[in-house]
Amino acid sequence: MSVLLDDGNLEFLFYNLAVLISVPLTMACKFRVDDNVQNHNFISLCRYNSDVNYFSLRAIRVGAGGGLALKIEASTRAAGGTAAAYSGNQYSQDTWHHAAFVSAGIASRYAYLDGVPSAEETTSRIPFGISITGIGVLLRDTIANYMSGDIAEVGIWHEALSTPEIAALAKGFSPLLIKPAHLAAYLPLIREGAAGVYRDRVGGRTFYESGGSTPSPHPRVIYPRRPHIISAAHATSPPIVPVAMRHYRNMRIA
C-alpha cells in the first residue's frame, strides 16, 4: 500500500532531522496526483526555521492558459535565490509516474520525469542549516505545496545517480536494487504497526504523519528477494540495469 495525502486536510509526513544536508544527492519517488490545479511537493530537505534554504522535488504548473505545462521541478534555494531544473516532458493527472532530483554538486541539478532527464541547470547554490525532511510537502518555515494524491517508493541517496539508474527506478525497480551502498533512506510508504507511522527501511528512521494519511494501492515494483541483494557499487561494477534485469530473470526462474 502506498500513501494517499489530502491537501485539504494539510496532510504530510515528516522526520525531525535531515536525511542529508548537502550535495551530492538524489531524491526520487513514484507519484500519482489527483489534480492539476496546484503544485505538489514530493520530497523536501529544508532548514525548518527559514524559507530560504532547501532542496525540493515537486510537480509544478508552468505557464498558463493554452501554454500551461505540467512539469517536474528540481530546485535548490539559498540566499542568492532559487535555481531550478524542469523536466522536458509532462505528467498526467491520475496516472502513476516517477520523479527524481539529481545533483552532483552545488552548480548542477537535473529534474527527471519517467526516467527522462532535463537539461542541466548550473547556477551555484549552497543551502545551509538543512535540518528537517518532509514528504508530500515543502517543509520550510512557511509550509507550502501540500501534495494531493498518492506517493510511494521514496529513496534518498548520498550520490548523484546516473541516467540509466534513474531509468531503472522509473521502470519499477526498487531503490534497494539501485546503488544500495549509497542509499541513505528508503520508504516504500507501507504503513506498519501504529497508524501514522512509516519506517525508513535503510536508515532506521521513523517518519510520522501530520494531519492524517490513508493507505492506497501500491504501484508495481520489482523488489529484491532479500534486502541489498546487489552488493555495494564500485567503479568496476557492471551497469545497474543489466544487473537488475538479471536479478529479475532469476526471480522469475526461481
C-alpha positions as CSV (number, residue, x, y, z in Angstrom):
1,M,0.0,0.0,0.0
2,S,1.2,3.5,-0.9
3,V,0.1,6.7,0.9
4,L,-2.7,9.0,-0.2
5,L,-2.3,12.5,1.1
6,D,-5.1,15.1,1.1
7,D,-4.0,18.7,0.8
8,G,-7.4,19.8,2.1
9,N,-6.5,18.3,5.5
10,L,-2.9,19.6,5.3
11,E,-1.6,16.1,5.4
12,F,2.1,15.2,5.1
13,L,4.9,13.0,6.5
14,F,8.0,14.2,8.3
15,Y,11.2,13.3,10.1
16,N,12.5,15.8,12.6
17,L,16.1,15.7,11.2
18,A,17.5,16.0,7.7
19,V,18.3,12.7,6.0
20,L,21.0,14.6,4.1
21,I,22.3,18.2,4.4
22,S,24.3,18.7,1.2
23,V,25.1,17.5,-2.3
24,P,25.8,15.2,-4.0
25,L,22.3,13.8,-3.6
26,T,19.4,12.1,-5.4
27,M,15.8,12.2,-4.3
28,A,13.2,10.0,-6.1
29,C,9.7,8.6,-5.8
30,K,6.6,7.2,-7.5
31,F,3.7,9.6,-7.6
32,R,0.1,9.9,-8.8
33,V,-1.5,13.4,-8.3
34,D,-5.3,13.8,-8.4
35,D,-5.5,17.4,-9.6
36,N,-3.6,19.6,-11.9
37,V,-4.6,22.9,-10.4
38,Q,-1.8,23.3,-7.8
39,N,1.8,22.4,-7.2
40,H,2.6,19.2,-5.4
41,N,5.8,18.8,-3.3
42,F,7.1,15.2,-3.1
43,I,10.3,15.4,-1.1
44,S,12.0,18.3,0.7
45,L,15.1,18.8,2.7
46,C,14.7,22.1,4.5
47,R,16.0,24.5,7.1
48,Y,12.9,24.5,9.2
49,N,13.2,28.0,10.7
50,S,13.8,29.6,7.3
51,D,12.0,30.0,4.0
52,V,15.3,30.4,2.1
53,N,17.3,27.2,2.4
54,Y,16.1,23.9,0.9
55,F,16.3,21.1,-1.7
56,S,12.9,20.3,-3.3
57,L,11.4,17.8,-5.7
58,R,7.9,18.7,-6.9
59,A,5.3,18.7,-9.6
60,I,4.6,22.2,-10.8
61,R,2.3,24.1,-13.2
62,V,4.4,26.2,-15.7
63,G,2.8,28.8,-17.8
64,A,-1.0,29.5,-18.1
65,G,-3.9,29.0,-20.5
66,G,-3.0,27.2,-23.7
67,G,0.7,27.4,-22.7
68,L,0.1,25.5,-19.4
69,A,2.6,22.6,-18.9
70,L,2.7,20.1,-16.0
71,K,6.4,19.6,-15.2
72,I,8.7,18.2,-12.6
73,E,10.9,20.7,-10.9
74,A,14.2,20.0,-9.1
75,S,15.1,23.2,-7.1
76,T,17.8,24.4,-4.7
77,R,17.2,27.5,-2.8
78,A,19.7,29.5,-0.9
79,A,20.5,33.2,0.0
80,G,21.1,34.1,-3.7
81,G,17.7,32.8,-4.8
82,T,16.2,29.6,-6.3
83,A,17.9,27.6,-9.0
84,A,15.6,25.0,-10.7
85,A,15.6,22.5,-13.5
86,Y,12.4,21.5,-15.2
87,S,11.5,18.3,-17.0
88,G,11.1,18.5,-20.7
89,N,8.2,16.0,-20.7
90,Q,4.9,16.4,-18.8
91,Y,3.0,14.3,-16.3
92,S,-0.7,13.5,-16.3
93,Q,-3.3,13.6,-13.5
94,D,-4.5,10.3,-12.0
95,T,-1.5,8.4,-13.6
96,W,1.5,6.8,-11.8
97,H,4.8,8.5,-12.8
98,H,8.3,8.5,-11.5
99,A,10.2,11.8,-10.5
100,A,13.8,12.4,-9.5
101,F,16.0,15.3,-8.4
102,V,19.7,14.6,-9.1
103,S,22.6,17.0,-8.1
104,A,26.2,16.1,-8.4
105,G,27.4,19.4,-6.9
106,I,26.5,22.9,-5.9
107,A,26.2,24.0,-9.6
108,S,24.4,21.1,-11.0
109,R,20.8,19.8,-10.9
110,Y,18.6,17.7,-13.1
111,A,14.8,17.1,-13.0
112,Y,13.7,13.6,-14.2
113,L,10.2,12.5,-15.2
114,D,9.7,8.8,-16.0
115,G,13.4,8.4,-16.5
116,V,13.9,11.3,-18.9
117,P,16.4,14.0,-17.7
118,S,16.0,17.7,-18.1
119,A,18.8,19.9,-19.3
120,E,21.4,20.5,-16.6
121,E,20.8,23.7,-14.5
122,T,24.1,25.1,-13.4
123,T,23.5,28.1,-11.1
124,S,25.7,27.8,-7.9
125,R,23.5,27.5,-4.8
126,I,24.6,26.3,-1.3
127,P,21.7,25.9,1.2
128,F,22.9,25.8,4.8
129,G,21.3,24.7,8.1
130,I,19.3,21.9,6.4
131,S,17.5,20.3,9.4
132,I,14.3,18.5,8.5
133,T,12.8,16.1,6.0
134,G,9.3,16.4,4.5
135,I,7.3,14.0,2.3
136,G,4.3,15.4,0.5
137,V,5.1,19.0,1.4
138,L,7.7,21.8,1.3
139,L,8.6,21.7,5.0
140,R,10.2,25.1,5.3
141,D,9.2,27.7,8.0
142,T,6.2,28.7,5.8
143,I,4.9,25.3,4.9
144,A,3.8,25.1,1.2
145,N,2.9,22.8,-1.7
146,Y,0.9,20.2,0.1
147,M,0.6,17.1,-2.1
148,S,-2.8,15.9,-3.2
149,G,-2.5,12.3,-4.4
150,D,-0.5,9.1,-3.9
151,I,3.2,8.7,-3.2
152,A,5.4,5.6,-2.8
153,E,8.9,4.2,-3.1
154,V,10.7,7.2,-1.7
155,G,14.5,7.0,-2.0
156,I,17.3,9.4,-1.0
157,W,20.9,8.7,-2.0
158,H,24.1,10.5,-1.0
159,E,25.2,10.3,-4.6
160,A,24.1,11.6,-8.0
161,L,22.6,8.6,-9.7
162,S,23.2,8.2,-13.4
163,T,20.5,8.4,-16.1
164,P,20.5,4.6,-16.6
165,E,20.0,4.2,-12.8
166,I,17.1,6.7,-12.7
167,A,15.6,4.9,-15.8
168,A,15.7,1.6,-13.8
169,L,13.8,3.2,-11.0
170,A,11.3,4.6,-13.5
171,K,10.8,1.1,-14.9
172,G,9.8,-0.2,-11.5
173,F,13.0,-1.5,-9.8
174,S,13.1,-0.9,-6.1
175,P,15.5,1.7,-4.7
176,L,17.0,-1.3,-2.8
177,L,18.4,-2.5,-6.1
178,I,20.0,0.8,-7.1
179,K,23.3,1.8,-5.5
180,P,22.3,0.3,-2.1
181,A,25.7,1.3,-0.6
182,H,24.8,5.0,-1.2
183,L,21.1,4.7,-0.3
184,A,20.6,6.9,2.8
185,A,16.8,6.5,3.2
186,Y,14.2,4.2,1.7
187,L,10.5,4.4,2.5
188,P,8.2,2.2,0.4
189,L,5.4,4.1,2.4
190,I,3.7,1.0,3.5
191,R,2.1,1.7,6.9
192,E,3.5,-0.5,9.7
193,G,2.2,-1.0,13.2
194,A,0.6,2.1,14.7
195,A,-1.4,4.3,12.3
196,G,0.6,7.3,11.1
197,V,4.0,5.6,11.4
198,Y,6.2,4.9,8.3
199,R,9.6,3.2,8.5
200,D,12.8,4.1,6.7
201,R,13.9,0.5,5.8
202,V,17.6,1.6,5.3
203,G,18.3,4.3,7.8
204,G,16.0,3.0,10.6
205,R,14.3,6.4,10.9
206,T,10.6,6.7,11.8
207,F,8.5,9.2,9.8
208,Y,5.2,10.4,11.3
209,E,2.1,11.8,9.7
210,S,0.8,15.3,10.3
211,G,-2.9,15.8,9.6
212,G,-3.5,12.2,8.7
213,S,-2.8,9.8,5.8
214,T,-4.7,7.0,4.0
215,P,-3.3,3.7,2.7
216,S,-3.8,3.3,-1.1
217,P,-3.0,0.7,-3.7
218,H,0.8,0.4,-4.4
219,P,2.3,0.8,-7.9
220,R,4.1,-2.2,-9.5
221,V,7.6,-2.6,-8.0
222,I,10.3,-5.2,-8.6
223,Y,11.8,-5.9,-5.2
224,P,14.8,-8.0,-4.2
225,R,14.1,-11.3,-2.5
226,R,16.1,-10.0,0.4
227,P,17.4,-6.6,1.3
228,H,20.6,-5.4,-0.5
229,I,20.6,-8.4,-2.9
230,I,23.1,-6.5,-5.1
231,S,26.5,-5.8,-3.4
232,A,27.9,-2.3,-2.9
233,A,28.6,-0.5,-6.2
234,H,32.3,0.1,-7.2
235,A,33.9,1.8,-10.1
236,T,34.4,-1.6,-11.8
237,S,30.8,-2.8,-11.2
238,P,28.7,-3.6,-14.2
239,P,25.9,-1.2,-15.2
240,I,22.9,-1.3,-12.8
241,V,20.2,-2.0,-15.4
242,P,21.8,-5.3,-16.7
243,V,22.4,-6.4,-13.1
244,A,18.9,-5.6,-12.1
245,M,17.5,-7.3,-15.2
246,R,19.5,-10.5,-14.5
247,H,18.2,-10.5,-10.9
248,Y,14.6,-10.1,-12.2
249,R,15.0,-13.0,-14.6
250,N,16.4,-15.1,-11.8
251,M,13.4,-14.3,-9.6
252,R,11.1,-15.4,-12.5
253,I,13.0,-18.7,-13.0
254,A,13.2,-19.5,-9.2
